[in-house]
Amino acid sequence: MCSILIPNLTKWFQTEDLKEFFSQFGEVASVALPQEGTKIFGFVQFDDIEVAQNLIQKGSVLYDGYEL
């Protein structure tokens, strides 16, 4: 398994929405949305390390017009 950091999220992002979105790239093991003060970020954990590596190499993806 391998996790990737999703920085600079807004409060309207929900765990299930991110899990559903990132599932198009591979099997998502878990999604976490910790918050530190006003900073919201996420971690998406994939079962396959290659999926995470491919997303990291891609640099960013668009979710409903929002660059992640």
PDB file of N, CA, C and O in Angstrom:
ATOM      1  N   MET A   1       0.838  -1.188   0.000  1.00  0.00           N
ATOM      2  CA  MET A   1       0.000   0.000   0.000  1.00  0.00           C
ATOM      3  C   MET A   1       0.877   1.243   0.000  1.00  0.00           C
ATOM      4  O   MET A   1       2.018   1.235   0.463  1.00  0.00           O
ATOM      5  N   CYS A   2       0.302   2.303  -0.534  1.00  0.00           N
ATOM      6  CA  CYS A   2       1.036   3.561  -0.614  1.00  0.00           C
ATOM      7  C   CYS A   2       0.044   4.724  -0.530  1.00  0.00           C
ATOM      8  O   CYS A   2      -1.011   4.697  -1.163  1.00  0.00           O
ATOM      9  N   SER A   3       0.393   5.741   0.255  1.00  0.00           N
ATOM     10  CA  SER A   3      -0.465   6.920   0.415  1.00  0.00           C
ATOM     11  C   SER A   3       0.119   8.112  -0.320  1.00  0.00           C
ATOM     12  O   SER A   3       1.336   8.261  -0.425  1.00  0.00           O
ATOM     13  N   ILE A   4      -0.774   8.962  -0.830  1.00  0.00           N
ATOM     14  CA  ILE A   4      -0.348  10.222  -1.416  1.00  0.00           C
ATOM     15  C   ILE A   4      -1.047  11.361  -0.672  1.00  0.00           C
ATOM     16  O   ILE A   4      -2.183  11.225  -0.219  1.00  0.00           O
ATOM     17  N   LEU A   5      -0.351  12.465  -0.560  1.00  0.00           N
ATOM     18  CA  LEU A   5      -0.870  13.660   0.097  1.00  0.00           C
ATOM     19  C   LEU A   5      -1.639  14.500  -0.912  1.00  0.00           C
ATOM     20  O   LEU A   5      -1.168  14.733  -2.025  1.00  0.00           O
ATOM     21  N   ILE A   6      -2.826  14.952  -0.518  1.00  0.00           N
ATOM     22  CA  ILE A   6      -3.627  15.848  -1.344  1.00  0.00           C
ATOM     23  C   ILE A   6      -3.718  17.166  -0.570  1.00  0.00           C
ATOM     24  O   ILE A   6      -4.537  17.287   0.342  1.00  0.00           O
ATOM     25  N   PRO A   7      -2.886  18.157  -0.924  1.00  0.00           N
ATOM     26  CA  PRO A   7      -2.853  19.406  -0.150  1.00  0.00           C
ATOM     27  C   PRO A   7      -3.936  20.400  -0.573  1.00  0.00           C
ATOM     28  O   PRO A   7      -4.589  20.245  -1.606  1.00  0.00           O
ATOM     29  N   ASN A   8      -4.099  21.415   0.256  1.00  0.00           N
ATOM     30  CA  ASN A   8      -4.923  22.596  -0.065  1.00  0.00           C
ATOM     31  C   ASN A   8      -6.369  22.280  -0.427  1.00  0.00           C
ATOM     32  O   ASN A   8      -6.899  22.821  -1.397  1.00  0.00           O
ATOM     33  N   LEU A   9      -7.002  21.419   0.337  1.00  0.00           N
ATOM     34  CA  LEU A   9      -8.405  21.128   0.109  1.00  0.00           C
ATOM     35  C   LEU A   9      -9.275  22.186   0.786  1.00  0.00           C
ATOM     36  O   LEU A   9      -8.817  22.911   1.669  1.00  0.00           O
ATOM     37  N   THR A  10     -10.502  22.260   0.371  1.00  0.00           N
ATOM     38  CA  THR A  10     -11.458  23.153   1.023  1.00  0.00           C
ATOM     39  C   THR A  10     -12.401  22.315   1.883  1.00  0.00           C
ATOM     40  O   THR A  10     -12.431  21.090   1.767  1.00  0.00           O
ATOM     41  N   LYS A  11     -13.157  22.970   2.730  1.00  0.00           N
ATOM     42  CA  LYS A  11     -13.999  22.247   3.678  1.00  0.00           C
ATOM     43  C   LYS A  11     -15.133  21.457   3.029  1.00  0.00           C
ATOM     44  O   LYS A  11     -15.737  20.603   3.677  1.00  0.00           O
ATOM     45  N   TRP A  12     -15.429  21.731   1.759  1.00  0.00           N
ATOM     46  CA  TRP A  12     -16.512  20.999   1.112  1.00  0.00           C
ATOM     47  C   TRP A  12     -16.103  19.622   0.614  1.00  0.00           C
ATOM     48  O   TRP A  12     -16.968  18.848   0.204  1.00  0.00           O
ATOM     49  N   PHE A  13     -14.814  19.286   0.634  1.00  0.00           N
ATOM     50  CA  PHE A  13     -14.376  17.938   0.240  1.00  0.00           C
ATOM     51  C   PHE A  13     -14.785  16.926   1.307  1.00  0.00           C
ATOM     52  O   PHE A  13     -14.550  17.140   2.496  1.00  0.00           O
ATOM     53  N   GLN A  14     -15.388  15.840   0.881  1.00  0.00           N
ATOM     54  CA  GLN A  14     -15.815  14.772   1.784  1.00  0.00           C
ATOM     55  C   GLN A  14     -15.025  13.493   1.477  1.00  0.00           C
ATOM     56  O   GLN A  14     -14.615  13.263   0.340  1.00  0.00           O
ATOM     57  N   THR A  15     -14.824  12.683   2.486  1.00  0.00           N
ATOM     58  CA  THR A  15     -14.063  11.445   2.357  1.00  0.00           C
ATOM     59  C   THR A  15     -14.610  10.556   1.239  1.00  0.00           C
ATOM     60  O   THR A  15     -13.850  10.085   0.393  1.00  0.00           O
ATOM     61  N   GLU A  16     -15.912  10.327   1.234  1.00  0.00           N
ATOM     62  CA  GLU A  16     -16.508   9.432   0.233  1.00  0.00           C
ATOM     63  C   GLU A  16     -16.380   9.987  -1.184  1.00  0.00           C
ATOM     64  O   GLU A  16     -16.188   9.224  -2.131  1.00  0.00           O
ATOM     65  N   ASP A  17     -16.485  11.304  -1.338  1.00  0.00           N
ATOM     66  CA  ASP A  17     -16.323  11.914  -2.662  1.00  0.00           C
ATOM     67  C   ASP A  17     -14.915  11.684  -3.198  1.00  0.00           C
ATOM     68  O   ASP A  17     -14.739  11.328  -4.364  1.00  0.00           O
ATOM     69  N   LEU A  18     -13.919  11.887  -2.348  1.00  0.00           N
ATOM     70  CA  LEU A  18     -12.533  11.678  -2.780  1.00  0.00           C
ATOM     71  C   LEU A  18     -12.264  10.205  -3.067  1.00  0.00           C
ATOM     72  O   LEU A  18     -11.559   9.874  -4.020  1.00  0.00           O
ATOM     73  N   LYS A  19     -12.824   9.325  -2.245  1.00  0.00           N
ATOM     74  CA  LYS A  19     -12.627   7.888  -2.485  1.00  0.00           C
ATOM     75  C   LYS A  19     -13.210   7.483  -3.838  1.00  0.00           C
ATOM     76  O   LYS A  19     -12.576   6.763  -4.609  1.00  0.00           O
ATOM     77  N   GLU A  20     -14.409   7.948  -4.110  1.00  0.00           N
ATOM     78  CA  GLU A  20     -15.055   7.633  -5.393  1.00  0.00           C
ATOM     79  C   GLU A  20     -14.250   8.201  -6.564  1.00  0.00           C
ATOM     80  O   GLU A  20     -14.052   7.519  -7.569  1.00  0.00           O
ATOM     81  N   PHE A  21     -13.784   9.451  -6.437  1.00  0.00           N
ATOM     82  CA  PHE A  21     -13.019  10.074  -7.509  1.00  0.00           C
ATOM     83  C   PHE A  21     -11.712   9.333  -7.773  1.00  0.00           C
ATOM     84  O   PHE A  21     -11.403   9.009  -8.920  1.00  0.00           O
ATOM     85  N   PHE A  22     -10.946   9.063  -6.722  1.00  0.00           N
ATOM     86  CA  PHE A  22      -9.639   8.436  -6.909  1.00  0.00           C
ATOM     87  C   PHE A  22      -9.737   6.955  -7.266  1.00  0.00           C
ATOM     88  O   PHE A  22      -8.751   6.358  -7.697  1.00  0.00           O
ATOM     89  N   SER A  23     -10.908   6.361  -7.093  1.00  0.00           N
ATOM     90  CA  SER A  23     -11.100   4.960  -7.488  1.00  0.00           C
ATOM     91  C   SER A  23     -10.981   4.761  -8.992  1.00  0.00           C
ATOM     92  O   SER A  23     -10.740   3.645  -9.451  1.00  0.00           O
ATOM     93  N   GLN A  24     -11.149   5.826  -9.759  1.00  0.00           N
ATOM     94  CA  GLN A  24     -10.979   5.689 -11.210  1.00  0.00           C
ATOM     95  C   GLN A  24      -9.538   5.378 -11.590  1.00  0.00           C
ATOM     96  O   GLN A  24      -9.280   4.893 -12.692  1.00  0.00           O
ATOM     97  N   PHE A  25      -8.596   5.652 -10.689  1.00  0.00           N
ATOM     98  CA  PHE A  25      -7.185   5.402 -10.971  1.00  0.00           C
ATOM     99  C   PHE A  25      -6.717   4.049 -10.437  1.00  0.00           C
ATOM    100  O   PHE A  25      -5.718   3.508 -10.912  1.00  0.00           O
ATOM    101  N   GLY A  26      -7.430   3.501  -9.458  1.00  0.00           N
ATOM    102  CA  GLY A  26      -7.052   2.218  -8.876  1.00  0.00           C
ATOM    103  C   GLY A  26      -7.813   1.989  -7.577  1.00  0.00           C
ATOM    104  O   GLY A  26      -8.570   2.847  -7.122  1.00  0.00           O
ATOM    105  N   GLU A  27      -7.599   0.827  -6.995  1.00  0.00           N
ATOM    106  CA  GLU A  27      -8.294   0.446  -5.762  1.00  0.00           C
ATOM    107  C   GLU A  27      -7.828   1.319  -4.592  1.00  0.00           C
ATOM    108  O   GLU A  27      -6.650   1.325  -4.235  1.00  0.00           O
ATOM    109  N   VAL A  28      -8.778   2.057  -4.004  1.00  0.00           N
ATOM    110  CA  VAL A  28      -8.479   2.939  -2.871  1.00  0.00           C
ATOM    111  C   VAL A  28      -8.709   2.153  -1.582  1.00  0.00           C
ATOM    112  O   VAL A  28      -9.799   1.631  -1.345  1.00  0.00           O
ATOM    113  N   ALA A  29      -7.669   2.076  -0.756  1.00  0.00           N
ATOM    114  CA  ALA A  29      -7.771   1.375   0.517  1.00  0.00           C
ATOM    115  C   ALA A  29      -8.430   2.257   1.570  1.00  0.00           C
ATOM    116  O   ALA A  29      -9.254   1.786   2.354  1.00  0.00           O
ATOM    117  N   SER A  30      -8.058   3.556   1.587  1.00  0.00           N
ATOM    118  CA  SER A  30      -8.631   4.465   2.574  1.00  0.00           C
ATOM    119  C   SER A  30      -8.394   5.908   2.170  1.00  0.00           C
ATOM    120  O   SER A  30      -7.534   6.216   1.346  1.00  0.00           O
ATOM    121  N   VAL A  31      -9.189   6.786   2.781  1.00  0.00           N
ATOM    122  CA  VAL A  31      -9.041   8.232   2.597  1.00  0.00           C
ATOM    123  C   VAL A  31      -9.141   8.870   3.975  1.00  0.00           C
ATOM    124  O   VAL A  31     -10.029   8.533   4.758  1.00  0.00           O
ATOM    125  N   ALA A  32      -8.235   9.786   4.268  1.00  0.00           N
ATOM    126  CA  ALA A  32      -8.259  10.518   5.542  1.00  0.00           C
ATOM    127  C   ALA A  32      -8.209  12.006   5.246  1.00  0.00           C
ATOM    128  O   ALA A  32      -7.478  12.453   4.362  1.00  0.00           O
ATOM    129  N   LEU A  33      -8.996  12.772   6.000  1.00  0.00           N
ATOM    130  CA  LEU A  33      -9.030  14.228   5.842  1.00  0.00           C
ATOM    131  C   LEU A  33      -8.742  14.913   7.173  1.00  0.00           C
ATOM    132  O   LEU A  33      -9.653  15.464   7.791  1.00  0.00           O
ATOM    133  N   PRO A  34      -7.486  14.887   7.625  1.00  0.00           N
ATOM    134  CA  PRO A  34      -7.155  15.591   8.853  1.00  0.00           C
ATOM    135  C   PRO A  34      -7.222  17.105   8.633  1.00  0.00           C
ATOM    136  O   PRO A  34      -7.158  17.577   7.498  1.00  0.00           O
ATOM    137  N   GLN A  35      -7.347  17.839   9.699  1.00  0.00           N
ATOM    138  CA  GLN A  35      -7.422  19.304   9.607  1.00  0.00           C
ATOM    139  C   GLN A  35      -6.570  19.913  10.703  1.00  0.00           C
ATOM    140  O   GLN A  35      -6.654  19.518  11.866  1.00  0.00           O
ATOM    141  N   GLU A  36      -5.746  20.881  10.319  1.00  0.00           N
ATOM    142  CA  GLU A  36      -4.940  21.634  11.273  1.00  0.00           C
ATOM    143  C   GLU A  36      -5.348  23.085  11.164  1.00  0.00           C
ATOM    144  O   GLU A  36      -4.942  23.774  10.228  1.00  0.00           O
ATOM    145  N   GLY A  37      -6.135  23.556  12.096  1.00  0.00           N
ATOM    146  CA  GLY A  37      -6.619  24.926  12.018  1.00  0.00           C
ATOM    147  C   GLY A  37      -7.474  25.100  10.790  1.00  0.00           C
ATOM    148  O   GLY A  37      -8.482  24.411  10.629  1.00  0.00           O
ATOM    149  N   THR A  38      -7.087  26.015   9.920  1.00  0.00           N
ATOM    150  CA  THR A  38      -7.850  26.254   8.694  1.00  0.00           C
ATOM    151  C   THR A  38      -7.307  25.460   7.509  1.00  0.00           C
ATOM    152  O   THR A  38      -7.898  25.484   6.430  1.00  0.00           O
ATOM    153  N   LYS A  39      -6.193  24.760   7.696  1.00  0.00           N
ATOM    154  CA  LYS A  39      -5.609  23.961   6.615  1.00  0.00           C
ATOM    155  C   LYS A  39      -6.279  22.597   6.566  1.00  0.00           C
ATOM    156  O   LYS A  39      -6.325  21.873   7.560  1.00  0.00           O
ATOM    157  N   ILE A  40      -6.793  22.263   5.400  1.00  0.00           N
ATOM    158  CA  ILE A  40      -7.410  20.957   5.198  1.00  0.00           C
ATOM    159  C   ILE A  40      -6.625  20.245   4.100  1.00  0.00           C
ATOM    160  O   ILE A  40      -6.366  20.802   3.034  1.00  0.00           O
ATOM    161  N   PHE A  41      -6.263  19.027   4.384  1.00  0.00           N
ATOM    162  CA  PHE A  41      -5.517  18.226   3.413  1.00  0.00           C
ATOM    163  C   PHE A  41      -6.009  16.801   3.519  1.00  0.00           C
ATOM    164  O   PHE A  41      -6.754  16.458   4.438  1.00  0.00           O
ATOM    165  N   GLY A  42      -5.598  15.981   2.590  1.00  0.00           N
ATOM    166  CA  GLY A  42      -6.049  14.604   2.609  1.00  0.00           C
ATOM    167  C   GLY A  42      -4.939  13.631   2.281  1.00  0.00           C
ATOM    168  O   GLY A  42      -3.915  13.987   1.698  1.00  0.00           O
ATOM    169  N   PHE A  43      -5.172  12.402   2.670  1.00  0.00           N
ATOM    170  CA  PHE A  43      -4.300  11.296   2.303  1.00  0.00           C
ATOM    171  C   PHE A  43      -5.167  10.237   1.647  1.00  0.00           C
ATOM    172  O   PHE A  43      -6.188   9.821   2.195  1.00  0.00           O
ATOM    173  N   VAL A  44      -4.747   9.812   0.477  1.00  0.00           N
ATOM    174  CA  VAL A  44      -5.430   8.725  -0.223  1.00  0.00           C
ATOM    175  C   VAL A  44      -4.465   7.559  -0.268  1.00  0.00           C
ATOM    176  O   VAL A  44      -3.344   7.683  -0.762  1.00  0.00           O
ATOM    177  N   GLN A  45      -4.909   6.428   0.253  1.00  0.00           N
ATOM    178  CA  GLN A  45      -4.064   5.242   0.289  1.00  0.00           C
ATOM    179  C   GLN A  45      -4.560   4.249  -0.758  1.00  0.00           C
ATOM    180  O   GLN A  45      -5.732   3.874  -0.782  1.00  0.00           O
ATOM    181  N   PHE A  46      -3.640   3.838  -1.617  1.00  0.00           N
ATOM    182  CA  PHE A  46      -3.940   2.883  -2.675  1.00  0.00           C
ATOM    183  C   PHE A  46      -3.367   1.515  -2.327  1.00  0.00           C
ATOM    184  O   PHE A  46      -2.322   1.412  -1.685  1.00  0.00           O
ATOM    185  N   ASP A  47      -4.067   0.461  -2.762  1.00  0.00           N
ATOM    186  CA  ASP A  47      -3.572  -0.900  -2.566  1.00  0.00           C
ATOM    187  C   ASP A  47      -2.326  -1.156  -3.405  1.00  0.00           C
ATOM    188  O   ASP A  47      -1.445  -1.914  -2.998  1.00  0.00           O
ATOM    189  N   ASP A  48      -2.250  -0.527  -4.576  1.00  0.00           N
ATOM    190  CA  ASP A  48      -1.160  -0.759  -5.531  1.00  0.00           C
ATOM    191  C   ASP A  48      -0.229   0.461  -5.556  1.00  0.00           C
ATOM    192  O   ASP A  48      -0.655   1.572  -5.871  1.00  0.00           O
ATOM    193  N   ILE A  49       1.018   0.241  -5.226  1.00  0.00           N
ATOM    194  CA  ILE A  49       1.990   1.338  -5.183  1.00  0.00           C
ATOM    195  C   ILE A  49       2.175   1.985  -6.553  1.00  0.00           C
ATOM    196  O   ILE A  49       2.461   3.180  -6.631  1.00  0.00           O
ATOM    197  N   GLU A  50       2.016   1.223  -7.631  1.00  0.00           N
ATOM    198  CA  GLU A  50       2.183   1.771  -8.978  1.00  0.00           C
ATOM    199  C   GLU A  50       1.124   2.821  -9.298  1.00  0.00           C
ATOM    200  O   GLU A  50       1.403   3.789 -10.006  1.00  0.00           O
ATOM    201  N   VAL A  51      -0.078   2.637  -8.785  1.00  0.00           N
ATOM    202  CA  VAL A  51      -1.145   3.619  -8.990  1.00  0.00           C
ATOM    203  C   VAL A  51      -0.741   4.944  -8.349  1.00  0.00           C
ATOM    204  O   VAL A  51      -0.863   6.001  -8.969  1.00  0.00           O
ATOM    205  N   ALA A  52      -0.263   4.884  -7.114  1.00  0.00           N
ATOM    206  CA  ALA A  52       0.171   6.096  -6.411  1.00  0.00           C
ATOM    207  C   ALA A  52       1.340   6.754  -7.136  1.00  0.00           C
ATOM    208  O   ALA A  52       1.366   7.976  -7.288  1.00  0.00           O
ATOM    209  N   GLN A  53       2.294   5.967  -7.579  1.00  0.00           N
ATOM    210  CA  GLN A  53       3.454   6.510  -8.291  1.00  0.00           C
ATOM    211  C   GLN A  53       3.026   7.195  -9.584  1.00  0.00           C
ATOM    212  O   GLN A  53       3.547   8.260  -9.916  1.00  0.00           O
ATOM    213  N   ASN A  54       2.096   6.609 -10.310  1.00  0.00           N
ATOM    214  CA  ASN A  54       1.612   7.210 -11.554  1.00  0.00           C
ATOM    215  C   ASN A  54       0.920   8.547 -11.289  1.00  0.00           C
ATOM    216  O   ASN A  54       1.105   9.498 -12.049  1.00  0.00           O
ATOM    217  N   LEU A  55       0.134   8.627 -10.230  1.00  0.00           N
ATOM    218  CA  LEU A  55      -0.526   9.889  -9.895  1.00  0.00           C
ATOM    219  C   LEU A  55       0.481  10.952  -9.476  1.00  0.00           C
ATOM    220  O   LEU A  55       0.337  12.122  -9.829  1.00  0.00           O
ATOM    221  N   ILE A  56       1.491  10.549  -8.730  1.00  0.00           N
ATOM    222  CA  ILE A  56       2.531  11.496  -8.312  1.00  0.00           C
ATOM    223  C   ILE A  56       3.265  12.034  -9.535  1.00  0.00           C
ATOM    224  O   ILE A  56       3.538  13.232  -9.615  1.00  0.00           O
ATOM    225  N   GLN A  57       3.585  11.166 -10.481  1.00  0.00           N
ATOM    226  CA  GLN A  57       4.265  11.596 -11.702  1.00  0.00           C
ATOM    227  C   GLN A  57       3.383  12.512 -12.534  1.00  0.00           C
ATOM    228  O   GLN A  57       3.879  13.433 -13.183  1.00  0.00           O
ATOM    229  N   LYS A  58       2.092  12.267 -12.519  1.00  0.00           N
ATOM    230  CA  LYS A  58       1.149  13.096 -13.267  1.00  0.00           C
ATOM    231  C   LYS A  58       1.154  14.535 -12.740  1.00  0.00           C
ATOM    232  O   LYS A  58       0.979  15.485 -13.502  1.00  0.00           O
ATOM    233  N   GLY A  59       1.354  14.679 -11.445  1.00  0.00           N
ATOM    234  CA  GLY A  59       1.460  16.019 -10.854  1.00  0.00           C
ATOM    235  C   GLY A  59       0.159  16.539 -10.282  1.00  0.00           C
ATOM    236  O   GLY A  59       0.124  16.967  -9.129  1.00  0.00           O
ATOM    237  N   SER A  60      -0.913  16.514 -11.058  1.00  0.00           N
ATOM    238  CA  SER A  60      -2.210  16.967 -10.560  1.00  0.00           C
ATOM    239  C   SER A  60      -3.318  16.359 -11.404  1.00  0.00           C
ATOM    240  O   SER A  60      -3.100  15.912 -12.531  1.00  0.00           O
ATOM    241  N   VAL A  61      -4.499  16.356 -10.831  1.00  0.00           N
ATOM    242  CA  VAL A  61      -5.700  15.888 -11.531  1.00  0.00           C
ATOM    243  C   VAL A  61      -6.811  16.892 -11.253  1.00  0.00           C
ATOM    244  O   VAL A  61      -6.771  17.614 -10.256  1.00  0.00           O
ATOM    245  N   LEU A  62      -7.795  16.934 -12.133  1.00  0.00           N
ATOM    246  CA  LEU A  62      -8.924  17.849 -11.945  1.00  0.00           C
ATOM    247  C   LEU A  62     -10.113  17.111 -11.335  1.00  0.00           C
ATOM    248  O   LEU A  62     -10.535  16.065 -11.828  1.00  0.00           O
ATOM    249  N   TYR A  63     -10.637  17.673 -10.263  1.00  0.00           N
ATOM    250  CA  TYR A  63     -11.827  17.159  -9.611  1.00  0.00           C
ATOM    251  C   TYR A  63     -12.865  18.263  -9.626  1.00  0.00           C
ATOM    252  O   TYR A  63     -12.745  19.245  -8.893  1.00  0.00           O
ATOM    253  N   ASP A  64     -13.874  18.108 -10.448  1.00  0.00           N
ATOM    254  CA  ASP A  64     -14.954  19.096 -10.543  1.00  0.00           C
ATOM    255  C   ASP A  64     -14.392  20.509 -10.775  1.00  0.00           C
ATOM    256  O   ASP A  64     -14.874  21.479 -10.190  1.00  0.00           O
ATOM    257  N   GLY A  65     -13.371  20.609 -11.632  1.00  0.00           N
ATOM    258  CA  GLY A  65     -12.763  21.888 -11.950  1.00  0.00           C
ATOM    259  C   GLY A  65     -11.733  22.375 -10.944  1.00  0.00           C
ATOM    260  O   GLY A  65     -11.170  23.457 -11.108  1.00  0.00           O
ATOM    261  N   TYR A  66     -11.482  21.591  -9.912  1.00  0.00           N
ATOM    262  CA  TYR A  66     -10.544  21.957  -8.855  1.00  0.00           C
ATOM    263  C   TYR A  66      -9.284  21.133  -9.018  1.00  0.00           C
ATOM    264  O   TYR A  66      -9.355  19.905  -9.056  1.00  0.00           O
ATOM    265  N   GLU A  67      -8.139  21.773  -9.114  1.00  0.00           N
ATOM    266  CA  GLU A  67      -6.879  21.065  -9.333  1.00  0.00           C
ATOM    267  C   GLU A  67      -6.373  20.475  -8.022  1.00  0.00           C
ATOM    268  O   GLU A  67      -6.157  21.186  -7.041  1.00  0.00           O
ATOM    269  N   LEU A  68      -6.190  19.159  -8.033  1.00  0.00           N
ATOM    270  CA  LEU A  68      -5.653  18.452  -6.863  1.00  0.00           C
ATOM    271  C   LEU A  68      -4.254  17.996  -7.139  1.00  0.00           C
ATOM    272  O   LEU A  68      -3.625  17.381  -6.279  1.00  0.00           O
TER     273      LEU A  68
END
